[in-house]
Amino acid sequence: MRGFRRGSRAIGCAVISVLLLFVLGPGSARAQSPQFWPEIDFSITRGHINLLVPSLVRLDPTAANPQFVATGAVGTAAFGSHLSVSAGYLFADLPQKSAVAHVPLVAVTPILSAHRWSISDMSRFERLISYSNQPYRYRNRAGVDYALGKDRRVHIYAVNEYFVNLSTASWNQNRAQVGIGLSANRYSRFDLYYLQRSAPGGAETPVIGTVLTIRFNRR
């Protein structure tokens, strides 16, 4: 019971932190209605290999929807506990712009873990085929994660990801994110996060996002 109460308090504090960041964020973000990014992922793990099948929708309460729909598959191989290498393919549809993108990608992620802390820094290279003159893009996603509770089922995290258009050697966008994740059991995890997207020209987009991950683990 005590563990449950501590976990409940931790979840409540993390949710309040996410909401406070949204309320106290930049004035430009408060002036714009937040988008909603719901996502459902299927994760299959066997040994050191993981296959992730994500499905994401982006909704804007002030515009026609959906703004963006994406799915695909990403395979990741873990080399010990400090390095992973990923490769995959994503397909994105932007219905309001009558545009699609085919996105092959590769990524390398070094990981440093100590006690309840985990720090990662993903370098991802991708190509957006059939979209925006088929640019090559680099994404760097650095994040820190802290596990809460005796069973460490609750995680709070902060992430910053910036994008560079390699075709024009120019900055593309930045995404700053804070969130909380709860593993109900070994087969599911639910994440709630707040994200601030910044783009060239001063465009700011606040986002409330959710991720439900269904896990199929093989020992």
PECORKA-V883782 format. One record per residue. RES is the residue in three letters. SS is DSSP state (h for helix, s for strand, l for the rest). OMEGA is omega in whole degrees, 0 to 359 (* if undefined). D_LAST is the distance of its C-alpha to the last C-alpha in Angstrom with 1 decimal. Layout:
res->RES ss->SS omega->OMEGA d_last->D_LAST
res->RES ss->SS omega->OMEGA d_last->D_LAST
This chain:
res->MET ss->l omega->180 d_last->29.4
res->ARG ss->h omega->178 d_last->30.2
res->GLY ss->h omega->179 d_last->26.7
res->PHE ss->h omega->180 d_last->27.0
res->ARG ss->h omega->178 d_last->30.5
res->ARG ss->h omega->178 d_last->29.5
res->GLY ss->h omega->179 d_last->26.7
res->SER ss->h omega->178 d_last->29.3
res->ARG ss->h omega->180 d_last->31.8
res->ALA ss->h omega->179 d_last->29.5
res->ILE ss->h omega->180 d_last->28.7
res->GLY ss->h omega->180 d_last->32.4
res->CYS ss->h omega->181 d_last->33.4
res->ALA ss->h omega->179 d_last->31.1
res->VAL ss->h omega->178 d_last->32.3
res->ILE ss->h omega->179 d_last->35.9
res->SER ss->h omega->178 d_last->35.3
res->VAL ss->h omega->181 d_last->34.2
res->LEU ss->h omega->179 d_last->37.2
res->LEU ss->h omega->178 d_last->39.6
res->LEU ss->h omega->178 d_last->38.6
res->PHE ss->h omega->183 d_last->39.5
res->VAL ss->h omega->186 d_last->42.7
res->LEU ss->l omega->181 d_last->43.9
res->GLY ss->l omega->181 d_last->42.9
res->PRO ss->l omega->181 d_last->45.5
res->GLY ss->h omega->180 d_last->48.4
res->SER ss->h omega->180 d_last->47.8
res->ALA ss->h omega->181 d_last->44.4
res->ARG ss->h omega->182 d_last->45.8
res->ALA ss->h omega->183 d_last->48.5
res->GLN ss->l omega->178 d_last->46.0
res->SER ss->l omega->181 d_last->43.9
res->PRO ss->l omega->171 d_last->40.2
res->GLN ss->s omega->178 d_last->38.1
res->PHE ss->s omega->181 d_last->35.0
res->TRP ss->s omega->175 d_last->31.8
res->PRO ss->s omega->184 d_last->29.3
res->GLU ss->s omega->173 d_last->26.0
res->ILE ss->s omega->181 d_last->23.0
res->ASP ss->s omega->171 d_last->19.8
res->PHE ss->s omega->184 d_last->17.0
res->SER ss->s omega->180 d_last->13.8
res->ILE ss->s omega->183 d_last->11.1
res->THR ss->s omega->175 d_last->8.3
res->ARG ss->s omega->184 d_last->6.6
res->GLY ss->l omega->181 d_last->6.5
res->HIS ss->l omega->182 d_last->9.9
res->ILE ss->s omega->177 d_last->11.3
res->ASN ss->s omega->174 d_last->12.1
res->LEU ss->s omega->181 d_last->14.6
res->LEU ss->s omega->177 d_last->16.9
res->VAL ss->s omega->183 d_last->19.6
res->PRO ss->s omega->174 d_last->22.2
res->SER ss->s omega->188 d_last->25.3
res->LEU ss->s omega->174 d_last->28.1
res->VAL ss->s omega->175 d_last->31.6
res->ARG ss->s omega->183 d_last->34.4
res->LEU ss->s omega->179 d_last->37.2
res->ASP ss->s omega->183 d_last->40.5
res->PRO ss->l omega->182 d_last->42.7
res->THR ss->l omega->184 d_last->45.9
res->ALA ss->l omega->177 d_last->45.3
res->ALA ss->l omega->184 d_last->44.5
res->ASN ss->l omega->359 d_last->40.8
res->PRO ss->l omega->176 d_last->38.2
res->GLN ss->l omega->189 d_last->38.8
res->PHE ss->s omega->176 d_last->35.6
res->VAL ss->s omega->182 d_last->32.7
res->ALA ss->s omega->174 d_last->29.8
res->THR ss->s omega->180 d_last->26.6
res->GLY ss->s omega->179 d_last->24.7
res->ALA ss->s omega->179 d_last->21.4
res->VAL ss->s omega->177 d_last->20.1
res->GLY ss->s omega->182 d_last->17.5
res->THR ss->s omega->176 d_last->16.4
res->ALA ss->s omega->179 d_last->15.3
res->ALA ss->s omega->177 d_last->14.6
res->PHE ss->l omega->188 d_last->16.7
res->GLY ss->l omega->180 d_last->15.8
res->SER ss->l omega->187 d_last->16.2
res->HIS ss->l omega->182 d_last->19.7
res->LEU ss->s omega->173 d_last->19.9
res->SER ss->s omega->179 d_last->18.5
res->VAL ss->s omega->184 d_last->20.3
res->SER ss->s omega->173 d_last->20.5
res->ALA ss->s omega->182 d_last->22.6
res->GLY ss->s omega->181 d_last->23.4
res->TYR ss->s omega->177 d_last->26.1
res->LEU ss->s omega->175 d_last->27.5
res->PHE ss->s omega->181 d_last->30.4
res->ALA ss->s omega->178 d_last->32.7
res->ASP ss->s omega->176 d_last->35.7
res->LEU ss->s omega->188 d_last->38.6
res->PRO ss->h omega->184 d_last->40.6
res->GLN ss->h omega->178 d_last->43.4
res->LYS ss->h omega->183 d_last->44.1
res->SER ss->l omega->182 d_last->43.6
res->ALA ss->s omega->176 d_last->41.2
res->VAL ss->s omega->177 d_last->37.8
res->ALA ss->s omega->172 d_last->35.7
res->HIS ss->s omega->192 d_last->33.2
res->VAL ss->s omega->168 d_last->31.1
res->PRO ss->s omega->185 d_last->29.2
res->LEU ss->s omega->170 d_last->27.6
res->VAL ss->s omega->182 d_last->26.0
res->ALA ss->s omega->176 d_last->24.9
res->VAL ss->s omega->185 d_last->24.2
res->THR ss->s omega->170 d_last->22.9
res->PRO ss->s omega->185 d_last->23.4
res->ILE ss->s omega->176 d_last->21.8
res->LEU ss->s omega->182 d_last->23.2
res->SER ss->s omega->177 d_last->21.6
res->ALA ss->s omega->181 d_last->23.5
res->HIS ss->l omega->182 d_last->23.0
res->ARG ss->l omega->184 d_last->22.7
res->TRP ss->s omega->173 d_last->24.0
res->SER ss->s omega->180 d_last->22.4
res->ILE ss->s omega->180 d_last->24.8
res->SER ss->s omega->180 d_last->24.2
res->ASP ss->s omega->184 d_last->26.7
res->MET ss->s omega->171 d_last->25.8
res->SER ss->s omega->186 d_last->28.4
res->ARG ss->s omega->177 d_last->28.3
res->PHE ss->s omega->182 d_last->30.7
res->GLU ss->s omega->176 d_last->31.4
res->ARG ss->s omega->180 d_last->34.2
res->LEU ss->s omega->182 d_last->35.7
res->ILE ss->s omega->179 d_last->37.0
res->SER ss->l omega->180 d_last->39.8
res->TYR ss->l omega->174 d_last->40.1
res->SER ss->h omega->178 d_last->42.5
res->ASN ss->h omega->175 d_last->43.8
res->GLN ss->h omega->182 d_last->40.4
res->PRO ss->l omega->169 d_last->39.8
res->TYR ss->s omega->186 d_last->37.3
res->ARG ss->s omega->176 d_last->35.7
res->TYR ss->s omega->178 d_last->33.9
res->ARG ss->s omega->176 d_last->31.9
res->ASN ss->s omega->184 d_last->31.0
res->ARG ss->s omega->179 d_last->28.8
res->ALA ss->s omega->183 d_last->28.8
res->GLY ss->s omega->176 d_last->27.1
res->VAL ss->s omega->184 d_last->26.5
res->ASP ss->s omega->178 d_last->24.1
res->TYR ss->s omega->182 d_last->24.5
res->ALA ss->s omega->182 d_last->22.3
res->LEU ss->s omega->174 d_last->24.2
res->GLY ss->l omega->181 d_last->24.0
res->LYS ss->l omega->181 d_last->22.5
res->ASP ss->l omega->175 d_last->19.0
res->ARG ss->l omega->179 d_last->19.5
res->ARG ss->l omega->181 d_last->18.8
res->VAL ss->s omega->179 d_last->22.0
res->HIS ss->s omega->169 d_last->22.6
res->ILE ss->s omega->186 d_last->26.0
res->TYR ss->s omega->175 d_last->26.5
res->ALA ss->s omega->185 d_last->29.3
res->VAL ss->s omega->169 d_last->29.3
res->ASN ss->s omega->181 d_last->32.1
res->GLU ss->s omega->176 d_last->32.0
res->TYR ss->s omega->185 d_last->35.0
res->PHE ss->s omega->175 d_last->35.8
res->VAL ss->s omega->175 d_last->38.2
res->ASN ss->s omega->183 d_last->39.8
res->LEU ss->l omega->181 d_last->40.0
res->SER ss->l omega->180 d_last->42.5
res->THR ss->l omega->181 d_last->45.1
res->ALA ss->l omega->183 d_last->43.8
res->SER ss->s omega->177 d_last->44.0
res->TRP ss->s omega->185 d_last->41.9
res->ASN ss->s omega->179 d_last->40.4
res->GLN ss->s omega->176 d_last->38.9
res->ASN ss->s omega->179 d_last->37.1
res->ARG ss->s omega->175 d_last->34.6
res->ALA ss->s omega->191 d_last->34.4
res->GLN ss->s omega->169 d_last->31.8
res->VAL ss->s omega->182 d_last->30.8
res->GLY ss->s omega->178 d_last->28.3
res->ILE ss->s omega->178 d_last->26.1
res->GLY ss->s omega->180 d_last->22.5
res->LEU ss->s omega->174 d_last->21.2
res->SER ss->s omega->180 d_last->17.6
res->ALA ss->s omega->176 d_last->18.6
res->ASN ss->s omega->183 d_last->15.0
res->ARG ss->l omega->184 d_last->11.4
res->TYR ss->l omega->183 d_last->12.6
res->SER ss->s omega->176 d_last->15.9
res->ARG ss->s omega->178 d_last->18.0
res->PHE ss->s omega->179 d_last->21.7
res->ASP ss->s omega->172 d_last->23.9
res->LEU ss->s omega->182 d_last->27.7
res->TYR ss->s omega->171 d_last->29.6
res->TYR ss->s omega->183 d_last->33.1
res->LEU ss->s omega->175 d_last->33.9
res->GLN ss->s omega->181 d_last->37.3
res->ARG ss->s omega->178 d_last->37.8
res->SER ss->s omega->181 d_last->40.8
res->ALA ss->s omega->178 d_last->42.4
res->PRO ss->l omega->181 d_last->45.5
res->GLY ss->l omega->178 d_last->48.8
res->GLY ss->l omega->179 d_last->47.6
res->ALA ss->s omega->180 d_last->45.7
res->GLU ss->s omega->179 d_last->43.3
res->THR ss->s omega->174 d_last->40.8
res->PRO ss->s omega->184 d_last->39.1
res->VAL ss->s omega->166 d_last->35.9
res->ILE ss->s omega->185 d_last->34.0
res->GLY ss->s omega->175 d_last->30.4
res->THR ss->s omega->176 d_last->27.5
res->VAL ss->s omega->172 d_last->23.9
res->LEU ss->s omega->181 d_last->21.7
res->THR ss->s omega->176 d_last->18.1
res->ILE ss->s omega->187 d_last->16.0
res->ARG ss->s omega->174 d_last->12.3
res->PHE ss->s omega->186 d_last->10.0
res->ASN ss->s omega->173 d_last->6.4
res->ARG ss->s omega->182 d_last->3.8
res->ARG ss->l omega->* d_last->0.0
